[in-house]
């Protein structure tokens, strides 16, 4: 039943399974790096929003003719 002609098939299957495992590991590593970058960007965005909120106390806002806000610093 187990003639030598079947062994290359199983060897290839094991090699592909190993390559898939490496590929999955690389994808997970890439996703982790992207998640770290996203977290840093969200933190920077939050910091900017806090800064804008704190400075909003010292800023008067007027509405322009087109409906947009015009910020005037005093």
N, C-alpha and C positions, 0 to 999 in steps of 0.2 A: 504494500500500500504506500509506504513512504519511499518512493523512488527518488533518486537524486535530482530529478528535474523539478521537484516542488520546493527544494530548499532555497533556491534564489528568490522565489516569491516571498517566502517567509522572512528572509534576510532583508529584502526590500521593504516589507511591511514594518519591520522593527526599525529600520533606518528612517522611514517616513514618520513613524510615531515619535522617534527621538527628535527629528527636525521640527515636528509640530509642537513638541514640548518646548523646544528652544524658542520657536516663534511666539508661542503664547507667553513665555517669560519676558521676551523682548517687548511685546505689546503691553504687558502689565507694567513694566518699568517705564515705558513711554507714557502711559496713562498717569502713573504716579507723578512723573515730572510735570505733566500738563496740569494736574490737580494742584501741585505746589505753586505753579505759576499763577493759576487762577486765584488761589487763596491770597497770594501776595497782592494781586491786582485788586481784589475786593477790599483788602486791608487799606491799600492806598486810596481807593475810592472813598471808603468810610472816613479816612483821615481828611480827605479833601472836603467831604460834606460837613464834617465837624467844623473845619476851618471856616467854610462858607457860612455855616449857621452862627458861629461866634462873631463873625464880622458883619452879619446881617443887622446886628443891634446898632452898629455905627453907620449904617447905610440907609439912605432914603430911596424909595422906589417910586417912580412915576410911570404912569401908563402912557405909551406913545399912541399916535393916531392910528397906527396899523394894528393895535391890539397887543403889541409886544411890550415888554418891560424895559424901561430905561433906568439904569442904576447910576445914581449921582452920589459921589463920595463927598462928604463934608469935612 
